[in-house]
Amino acid sequence: MAVAPPRPKDLALSALRAFEAAARLGSFALAAAELGVTAGAVTAHVKALEAALGSPLFQRAGRGVVLTAAGARALPEFTLAFDALGAAVQVLRAEAAPRVVHIATLPSIAQLWLSPRLPALRAAAPEIEISITAMEAPPNLKRLPYDLSLFYGEGDEIIAPDVIFPVCSPSLAAKLQRPEDLALVTCLTDASWAQDWQIWAEAAMPGANFTPRGPMFSLYALAVEEAAGGAGVLMAHQALVASHLAAGALVAPFQQRVTLPGGLRLWSARPMRPGSAVQRAARFLQVAGARV
């Protein structure tokens, strides 16, 4: 009786995924962040894969990694495969829970722009369930389980312009007559948008060599509340402070405004089926953005 040769052992899917992410991003640390594991775990997966193959896939170069010839030839096929797998998973999620819409967005957008609009969205479409995940950078929608991504950036699908200008409490605004007066008061800065003050100052008072003096915040929503409480002048993003301006809690002491490239961007990695929960939620947010 013929004896079949032993079947080759399959390569671990987790190791292949770690290889593809590290190869595409050029970094074990970035791959770990995308996959939600530690850099050590990515390193261990890659080493195990290299041992199973009997061939190196990376050359270590300083803080980054460079693909070997074998790794470079394999990467495009793996990227296509994992993109296709991600798309298939999303189709399965949508079929299993067709009324749930998962949105990834900045914490500041979630707190100051998206949250105030959710009651109207629920009233307009009570059968739709909205799930929001706050994160500091846009996710890879081809791989991660989010239907919509809402971040500031450049590209298509801009639903509101990104306009910046100083805001403060009405009592503090009464002390400001011209932009140069900002040198005499506390200026609040958000760590993620620290360059905003310089961009606006170059337009409002060119040549003044203005440097804001005041605390730095890692939470933009907290900086907004501090500005409303009279703690200082904040460089605002219009869409995020619109409700505070409308209520009179914040005012703009100067007329000069600067429109940054791009804007509030809402996008999906896949075409939205007409009439689906994702398409209806996206349409609602697009209309809401146009009202800013």
C-alpha atoms as a printed R data frame, in Angstrom:
    type eleno elety resid chain resno       x      y      z
1   ATOM     1    CA   MET     A     1   0.000  0.000  0.000
2   ATOM     2    CA   ALA     A     2   1.344  3.412 -0.968
3   ATOM     3    CA   VAL     A     3   2.217  5.703  1.905
4   ATOM     4    CA   ALA     A     4   1.510  9.403  1.386
5   ATOM     5    CA   PRO     A     5   4.356 11.751  2.337
6   ATOM     6    CA   PRO     A     6   3.782 13.864  5.421
7   ATOM     7    CA   ARG     A     7   1.752 16.973  4.764
8   ATOM     8    CA   PRO     A     8   3.822 20.198  5.016
9   ATOM     9    CA   LYS     A     9   3.049 22.060  8.204
10  ATOM    10    CA   ASP     A    10   0.933 25.193  7.675
11  ATOM    11    CA   LEU     A    11   2.493 28.544  8.526
12  ATOM    12    CA   ALA     A    12   0.804 30.256 11.454
13  ATOM    13    CA   LEU     A    13  -1.699 32.891 10.344
14  ATOM    14    CA   SER     A    14  -0.701 35.177 13.239
15  ATOM    15    CA   ALA     A    15   2.937 35.011 12.116
16  ATOM    16    CA   LEU     A    16   2.002 35.785  8.515
17  ATOM    17    CA   ARG     A    17  -0.096 38.723  9.652
18  ATOM    18    CA   ALA     A    18   2.795 40.069 11.757
19  ATOM    19    CA   PHE     A    19   5.162 39.720  8.779
20  ATOM    20    CA   GLU     A    20   2.809 41.548  6.418
21  ATOM    21    CA   ALA     A    21   2.168 44.428  8.801
22  ATOM    22    CA   ALA     A    22   5.853 44.874  9.678
23  ATOM    23    CA   ALA     A    23   6.862 44.669  6.008
24  ATOM    24    CA   ARG     A    24   4.197 47.113  4.832
25  ATOM    25    CA   LEU     A    25   4.866 49.640  7.618
26  ATOM    26    CA   GLY     A    26   8.636 49.153  7.765
27  ATOM    27    CA   SER     A    27   8.591 48.862 11.544
28  ATOM    28    CA   PHE     A    28   7.881 46.211 14.161
29  ATOM    29    CA   ALA     A    29   6.629 48.912 16.535
30  ATOM    30    CA   LEU     A    30   4.124 50.305 14.007
31  ATOM    31    CA   ALA     A    31   3.003 46.783 13.139
32  ATOM    32    CA   ALA     A    32   2.437 46.069 16.827
33  ATOM    33    CA   ALA     A    33   0.332 49.223 17.196
34  ATOM    34    CA   GLU     A    34  -1.821 48.271 14.206
35  ATOM    35    CA   LEU     A    35  -2.292 44.689 15.365
36  ATOM    36    CA   GLY     A    36  -2.885 45.594 19.006
37  ATOM    37    CA   VAL     A    37   0.024 43.545 20.342
38  ATOM    38    CA   THR     A    38   3.499 44.302 21.687
39  ATOM    39    CA   ALA     A    39   6.550 44.849 19.507
40  ATOM    40    CA   GLY     A    40   8.067 41.810 21.220
41  ATOM    41    CA   ALA     A    41   5.153 39.683 20.041
42  ATOM    42    CA   VAL     A    42   5.678 40.831 16.444
43  ATOM    43    CA   THR     A    43   9.392 40.056 16.718
44  ATOM    44    CA   ALA     A    44   8.649 36.586 18.085
45  ATOM    45    CA   HIS     A    45   6.138 35.865 15.297
46  ATOM    46    CA   VAL     A    46   8.574 36.960 12.607
47  ATOM    47    CA   LYS     A    47  11.423 34.924 14.090
48  ATOM    48    CA   ALA     A    48   9.198 31.855 14.240
49  ATOM    49    CA   LEU     A    49   8.169 32.377 10.616
50  ATOM    50    CA   GLU     A    50  11.775 32.798  9.499
51  ATOM    51    CA   ALA     A    51  12.721 29.635 11.379
52  ATOM    52    CA   ALA     A    52   9.880 27.685  9.761
53  ATOM    53    CA   LEU     A    53  10.892 28.907  6.299
54  ATOM    54    CA   GLY     A    54  14.622 28.552  6.892
55  ATOM    55    CA   SER     A    55  15.195 31.972  5.364
56  ATOM    56    CA   PRO     A    56  15.412 35.548  6.695
57  ATOM    57    CA   LEU     A    57  12.621 37.946  5.730
58  ATOM    58    CA   PHE     A    58  14.051 41.142  7.217
59  ATOM    59    CA   GLN     A    59  17.366 42.853  7.630
60  ATOM    60    CA   ARG     A    60  17.505 44.895 10.828
61  ATOM    61    CA   ALA     A    61  18.578 48.473 10.097
62  ATOM    62    CA   GLY     A    62  18.823 50.803 13.086
63  ATOM    63    CA   ARG     A    63  15.339 51.363 14.468
64  ATOM    64    CA   GLY     A    64  13.603 50.038 11.375
65  ATOM    65    CA   VAL     A    65  13.636 46.926  9.244
66  ATOM    66    CA   VAL     A    66  14.306 46.322  5.562
67  ATOM    67    CA   LEU     A    67  12.877 43.422  3.597
68  ATOM    68    CA   THR     A    68  15.114 40.800  2.087
69  ATOM    69    CA   ALA     A    69  14.554 39.932 -1.565
70  ATOM    70    CA   ALA     A    70  12.346 36.991 -0.578
71  ATOM    71    CA   GLY     A    71  10.274 39.118  1.759
72  ATOM    72    CA   ALA     A    72   9.870 41.872 -0.840
73  ATOM    73    CA   ARG     A    73   8.632 39.432 -3.466
74  ATOM    74    CA   ALA     A    74   6.065 37.932 -1.104
75  ATOM    75    CA   LEU     A    75   4.714 41.168  0.424
76  ATOM    76    CA   PRO     A    76   2.336 42.327 -2.388
77  ATOM    77    CA   GLU     A    77   0.478 39.011 -2.424
78  ATOM    78    CA   PHE     A    78   0.121 38.954  1.349
79  ATOM    79    CA   THR     A    79  -1.132 42.557  1.387
80  ATOM    80    CA   LEU     A    80  -3.782 41.731 -1.204
81  ATOM    81    CA   ALA     A    81  -4.733 38.607  0.719
82  ATOM    82    CA   PHE     A    82  -5.126 40.326  4.083
83  ATOM    83    CA   ASP     A    83  -7.000 43.240  2.487
84  ATOM    84    CA   ALA     A    84  -9.386 40.716  0.960
85  ATOM    85    CA   LEU     A    85  -9.710 38.914  4.288
86  ATOM    86    CA   GLY     A    86 -10.463 42.204  6.036
87  ATOM    87    CA   ALA     A    87 -13.139 43.021  3.460
88  ATOM    88    CA   ALA     A    88 -14.690 39.576  3.866
89  ATOM    89    CA   VAL     A    89 -14.762 39.961  7.650
90  ATOM    90    CA   GLN     A    90 -16.494 43.318  7.295
91  ATOM    91    CA   VAL     A    91 -19.108 41.810  4.984
92  ATOM    92    CA   LEU     A    92 -19.710 39.072  7.544
93  ATOM    93    CA   ARG     A    93 -20.031 41.626 10.373
94  ATOM    94    CA   ALA     A    94 -22.440 43.727  8.326
95  ATOM    95    CA   GLU     A    95 -24.592 40.715  7.490
96  ATOM    96    CA   ALA     A    96 -24.614 39.518 11.110
97  ATOM    97    CA   ALA     A    97 -25.375 42.967 12.577
98  ATOM    98    CA   PRO     A    98 -26.761 45.080  9.720
99  ATOM    99    CA   ARG     A    99 -28.075 47.861 11.970
100 ATOM   100    CA   VAL     A   100 -24.845 48.547 13.860
101 ATOM   101    CA   VAL     A   101 -22.517 51.312 12.578
102 ATOM   102    CA   HIS     A   102 -18.991 51.454 13.998
103 ATOM   103    CA   ILE     A   103 -17.332 54.885 13.837
104 ATOM   104    CA   ALA     A   104 -13.674 55.634 14.613
105 ATOM   105    CA   THR     A   105 -12.820 59.251 15.377
106 ATOM   106    CA   LEU     A   106 -10.614 61.638 17.331
107 ATOM   107    CA   PRO     A   107 -11.502 62.041 21.031
108 ATOM   108    CA   SER     A   108 -12.101 65.767 20.493
109 ATOM   109    CA   ILE     A   109 -14.427 65.125 17.558
110 ATOM   110    CA   ALA     A   110 -16.270 62.422 19.505
111 ATOM   111    CA   GLN     A   111 -16.828 64.727 22.483
112 ATOM   112    CA   LEU     A   112 -17.431 68.093 20.841
113 ATOM   113    CA   TRP     A   113 -18.863 67.367 17.377
114 ATOM   114    CA   LEU     A   114 -20.244 63.858 17.169
115 ATOM   115    CA   SER     A   115 -21.781 63.379 20.610
116 ATOM   116    CA   PRO     A   116 -24.100 66.439 20.415
117 ATOM   117    CA   ARG     A   117 -25.462 65.139 17.100
118 ATOM   118    CA   LEU     A   118 -26.231 61.596 18.217
119 ATOM   119    CA   PRO     A   119 -29.668 62.393 19.727
120 ATOM   120    CA   ALA     A   120 -30.847 63.784 16.378
121 ATOM   121    CA   LEU     A   121 -29.411 60.766 14.555
122 ATOM   122    CA   ARG     A   122 -31.185 58.379 16.923
123 ATOM   123    CA   ALA     A   123 -34.432 60.297 16.453
124 ATOM   124    CA   ALA     A   124 -34.074 60.180 12.661
125 ATOM   125    CA   ALA     A   125 -33.119 56.485 12.580
126 ATOM   126    CA   PRO     A   126 -33.991 54.818 15.903
127 ATOM   127    CA   GLU     A   127 -33.303 51.359 14.487
128 ATOM   128    CA   ILE     A   128 -29.611 52.172 13.917
129 ATOM   129    CA   GLU     A   129 -27.132 51.507 16.726
130 ATOM   130    CA   ILE     A   130 -24.050 53.744 16.732
131 ATOM   131    CA   SER     A   131 -20.784 52.506 18.241
132 ATOM   132    CA   ILE     A   132 -17.979 55.083 18.658
133 ATOM   133    CA   THR     A   133 -14.295 54.377 19.265
134 ATOM   134    CA   ALA     A   134 -12.013 57.321 20.037
135 ATOM   135    CA   MET     A   135  -8.410 57.070 18.850
136 ATOM   136    CA   GLU     A   136  -5.558 59.454 18.051
137 ATOM   137    CA   ALA     A   137  -4.908 58.377 14.445
138 ATOM   138    CA   PRO     A   138  -7.136 57.146 11.606
139 ATOM   139    CA   PRO     A   139  -7.392 53.348 11.538
140 ATOM   140    CA   ASN     A   140  -6.719 51.127  8.554
141 ATOM   141    CA   LEU     A   141 -10.328 50.566  7.521
142 ATOM   142    CA   LYS     A   142  -9.291 47.692  5.257
143 ATOM   143    CA   ARG     A   143  -8.197 45.694  8.289
144 ATOM   144    CA   LEU     A   144  -9.977 47.014 11.375
145 ATOM   145    CA   PRO     A   145 -13.708 46.599 12.144
146 ATOM   146    CA   TYR     A   146 -14.898 50.179 11.623
147 ATOM   147    CA   ASP     A   147 -17.479 51.247  9.067
148 ATOM   148    CA   LEU     A   148 -16.708 54.977  9.080
149 ATOM   149    CA   SER     A   149 -13.680 57.081  9.951
150 ATOM   150    CA   LEU     A   150 -14.095 60.725 11.028
151 ATOM   151    CA   PHE     A   151 -10.844 62.675 11.353
152 ATOM   152    CA   TYR     A   152  -9.270 65.910 10.211
153 ATOM   153    CA   GLY     A   153  -7.248 65.414  7.049
154 ATOM   154    CA   GLU     A   154  -6.880 65.975  3.347
155 ATOM   155    CA   GLY     A   155  -8.578 64.022  0.572
156 ATOM   156    CA   ASP     A   156 -12.099 63.407 -0.620
157 ATOM   157    CA   GLU     A   157 -15.214 63.205  1.560
158 ATOM   158    CA   ILE     A   158 -14.631 66.532  3.380
159 ATOM   159    CA   ILE     A   159 -17.851 67.352  5.242
160 ATOM   160    CA   ALA     A   160 -16.708 70.592  6.928
161 ATOM   161    CA   PRO     A   161 -13.747 72.958  6.415
162 ATOM   162    CA   ASP     A   162 -11.038 73.232  9.065
163 ATOM   163    CA   VAL     A   163 -11.056 76.883 10.131
164 ATOM   164    CA   ILE     A   164  -8.937 78.069 13.070
165 ATOM   165    CA   PHE     A   165  -9.100 81.279 15.109
166 ATOM   166    CA   PRO     A   166  -8.632 82.353 18.759
167 ATOM   167    CA   VAL     A   167 -11.545 82.068 21.183
168 ATOM   168    CA   CYS     A   168 -11.971 82.959 24.839
169 ATOM   169    CA   SER     A   169 -14.559 83.906 27.433
170 ATOM   170    CA   PRO     A   170 -16.468 87.181 26.874
171 ATOM   171    CA   SER     A   171 -14.802 88.771 29.914
172 ATOM   172    CA   LEU     A   172 -11.310 88.041 28.606
173 ATOM   173    CA   ALA     A   173 -12.239 89.154 25.088
174 ATOM   174    CA   ALA     A   174 -13.079 92.595 26.466
175 ATOM   175    CA   LYS     A   175  -9.391 93.036 27.300
176 ATOM   176    CA   LEU     A   176  -8.184 92.245 23.774
177 ATOM   177    CA   GLN     A   177  -8.182 95.005 21.170
178 ATOM   178    CA   ARG     A   178  -5.724 93.649 18.595
179 ATOM   179    CA   PRO     A   179  -3.876 90.362 17.969
180 ATOM   180    CA   GLU     A   180  -0.670 91.753 19.490
181 ATOM   181    CA   ASP     A   181  -2.474 91.874 22.869
182 ATOM   182    CA   LEU     A   182  -2.220 88.073 22.991
183 ATOM   183    CA   ALA     A   183   1.346 88.502 24.250
184 ATOM   184    CA   LEU     A   184  -0.131 89.875 27.497
185 ATOM   185    CA   VAL     A   185  -2.517 86.997 28.271
186 ATOM   186    CA   THR     A   186  -2.403 83.250 28.787
187 ATOM   187    CA   CYS     A   187  -2.716 81.241 25.595
188 ATOM   188    CA   LEU     A   188  -3.923 77.634 25.717
189 ATOM   189    CA   THR     A   189  -2.421 75.084 23.308
190 ATOM   190    CA   ASP     A   190  -3.518 71.592 22.316
191 ATOM   191    CA   ALA     A   191  -0.583 69.181 22.012
192 ATOM   192    CA   SER     A   192  -1.880 67.622 18.788
193 ATOM   193    CA   TRP     A   193  -2.323 71.006 17.113
194 ATOM   194    CA   ALA     A   194   0.590 72.907 18.645
195 ATOM   195    CA   GLN     A   195   1.451 74.490 15.282
196 ATOM   196    CA   ASP     A   196  -1.940 76.197 14.970
197 ATOM   197    CA   TRP     A   197  -0.872 79.296 16.895
198 ATOM   198    CA   GLN     A   198   2.076 79.878 14.561
199 ATOM   199    CA   ILE     A   199  -0.050 79.362 11.445
200 ATOM   200    CA   TRP     A   200  -2.692 81.830 12.602
201 ATOM   201    CA   ALA     A   201  -0.141 84.382 13.895
202 ATOM   202    CA   GLU     A   202   1.664 84.480 10.556
203 ATOM   203    CA   ALA     A   203  -1.615 85.472  8.902
204 ATOM   204    CA   ALA     A   204  -2.911 87.830 11.608
205 ATOM   205    CA   MET     A   205   0.319 89.596 12.612
206 ATOM   206    CA   PRO     A   206   3.072 88.815 10.100
207 ATOM   207    CA   GLY     A   207   6.568 89.548 11.319
208 ATOM   208    CA   ALA     A   208   5.531 89.765 14.976
209 ATOM   209    CA   ASN     A   209   7.422 86.574 15.911
210 ATOM   210    CA   PHE     A   210   4.619 85.647 18.300
211 ATOM   211    CA   THR     A   211   5.066 82.732 20.725
212 ATOM   212    CA   PRO     A   212   2.040 81.703 22.840
213 ATOM   213    CA   ARG     A   213   2.586 81.685 26.597
214 ATOM   214    CA   GLY     A   214   0.526 79.222 28.574
215 ATOM   215    CA   PRO     A   215  -0.219 75.565 29.343
216 ATOM   216    CA   MET     A   216  -0.335 72.640 26.930
217 ATOM   217    CA   PHE     A   217  -3.302 70.237 26.930
218 ATOM   218    CA   SER     A   218  -3.484 66.648 25.712
219 ATOM   219    CA   LEU     A   219  -7.306 66.735 25.766
220 ATOM   220    CA   TYR     A   220  -8.780 69.345 23.442
221 ATOM   221    CA   ALA     A   221 -12.207 69.192 25.113
222 ATOM   222    CA   LEU     A   222 -10.597 70.133 28.429
223 ATOM   223    CA   ALA     A   223  -8.825 73.074 26.800
224 ATOM   224    CA   VAL     A   224 -12.176 74.256 25.416
225 ATOM   225    CA   GLU     A   225 -13.760 74.141 28.853
226 ATOM   226    CA   GLU     A   226 -10.795 75.977 30.360
227 ATOM   227    CA   ALA     A   227 -11.105 78.703 27.729
228 ATOM   228    CA   ALA     A   228 -14.828 79.026 28.437
229 ATOM   229    CA   GLY     A   229 -14.004 79.324 32.132
230 ATOM   230    CA   GLY     A   230 -11.694 82.284 31.532
231 ATOM   231    CA   ALA     A   231  -8.349 80.468 31.888
232 ATOM   232    CA   GLY     A   232  -6.965 81.860 28.633
233 ATOM   233    CA   VAL     A   233  -7.271 82.169 24.867
234 ATOM   234    CA   LEU     A   234  -7.479 78.957 22.849
235 ATOM   235    CA   MET     A   235  -6.754 78.454 19.161
236 ATOM   236    CA   ALA     A   236 -10.042 76.886 18.134
237 ATOM   237    CA   HIS     A   237 -11.154 74.612 15.333
238 ATOM   238    CA   GLN     A   238 -14.475 76.022 14.190
239 ATOM   239    CA   ALA     A   239 -16.420 72.753 13.966
240 ATOM   240    CA   LEU     A   240 -15.423 71.798 17.500
241 ATOM   241    CA   VAL     A   241 -16.433 75.042 19.231
242 ATOM   242    CA   ALA     A   242 -19.522 75.932 17.186
243 ATOM   243    CA   SER     A   243 -21.927 75.056 20.019
244 ATOM   244    CA   HIS     A   244 -19.904 77.079 22.553
245 ATOM   245    CA   LEU     A   245 -19.907 80.074 20.202
246 ATOM   246    CA   ALA     A   246 -23.650 79.748 19.601
247 ATOM   247    CA   ALA     A   247 -24.300 79.632 23.349
248 ATOM   248    CA   GLY     A   248 -22.053 82.639 24.009
249 ATOM   249    CA   ALA     A   249 -19.730 80.679 26.305
250 ATOM   250    CA   LEU     A   250 -16.890 81.465 23.906
251 ATOM   251    CA   VAL     A   251 -16.374 84.415 21.581
252 ATOM   252    CA   ALA     A   252 -13.860 85.217 18.855
253 ATOM   253    CA   PRO     A   253 -12.064 88.447 19.841
254 ATOM   254    CA   PHE     A   254 -10.560 88.986 16.356
255 ATOM   255    CA   GLN     A   255 -11.943 88.693 12.843
256 ATOM   256    CA   GLN     A   256  -8.901 86.995 11.305
257 ATOM   257    CA   ARG     A   257  -9.532 83.327 10.507
258 ATOM   258    CA   VAL     A   258  -7.369 80.805  8.674
259 ATOM   259    CA   THR     A   259  -8.692 77.865  6.655
260 ATOM   260    CA   LEU     A   260  -6.332 74.907  6.786
261 ATOM   261    CA   PRO     A   261  -5.907 72.369  3.954
262 ATOM   262    CA   GLY     A   262  -8.361 69.501  4.103
263 ATOM   263    CA   GLY     A   263 -11.027 69.499  6.778
264 ATOM   264    CA   LEU     A   264 -13.319 67.225  8.749
265 ATOM   265    CA   ARG     A   265 -13.201 64.069  6.648
266 ATOM   266    CA   LEU     A   266 -15.709 61.212  6.760
267 ATOM   267    CA   TRP     A   267 -14.868 58.131  4.748
268 ATOM   268    CA   SER     A   268 -15.339 54.397  4.404
269 ATOM   269    CA   ALA     A   269 -13.053 51.788  2.872
270 ATOM   270    CA   ARG     A   270 -15.886 50.125  0.971
271 ATOM   271    CA   PRO     A   271 -18.790 51.318 -1.182
272 ATOM   272    CA   MET     A   272 -21.845 51.876  0.989
273 ATOM   273    CA   ARG     A   273 -24.918 49.905 -0.023
274 ATOM   274    CA   PRO     A   274 -27.819 52.310 -0.709
275 ATOM   275    CA   GLY     A   275 -30.267 52.318  2.163
276 ATOM   276    CA   SER     A   276 -27.921 50.493  4.524
277 ATOM   277    CA   ALA     A   277 -27.383 51.664  8.097
278 ATOM   278    CA   VAL     A   278 -23.855 52.799  7.239
279 ATOM   279    CA   GLN     A   279 -25.021 54.808  4.234
280 ATOM   280    CA   ARG     A   280 -27.838 56.455  6.205
281 ATOM   281    CA   ALA     A   281 -25.561 57.340  9.130
282 ATOM   282    CA   ALA     A   282 -22.930 58.736  6.769
283 ATOM   283    CA   ARG     A   283 -25.521 60.837  4.949
284 ATOM   284    CA   PHE     A   284 -26.800 62.261  8.240
285 ATOM   285    CA   LEU     A   285 -23.271 63.254  9.304
286 ATOM   286    CA   GLN     A   286 -22.540 64.785  5.900
287 ATOM   287    CA   VAL     A   287 -25.599 67.016  6.214
288 ATOM   288    CA   ALA     A   288 -24.661 67.850  9.817
289 ATOM   289    CA   GLY     A   289 -21.183 68.848  8.681
290 ATOM   290    CA   ALA     A   290 -22.583 71.167  6.040
291 ATOM   291    CA   ARG     A   291 -24.456 73.062  8.763
292 ATOM   292    CA   VAL     A   292 -21.257 74.006 10.664
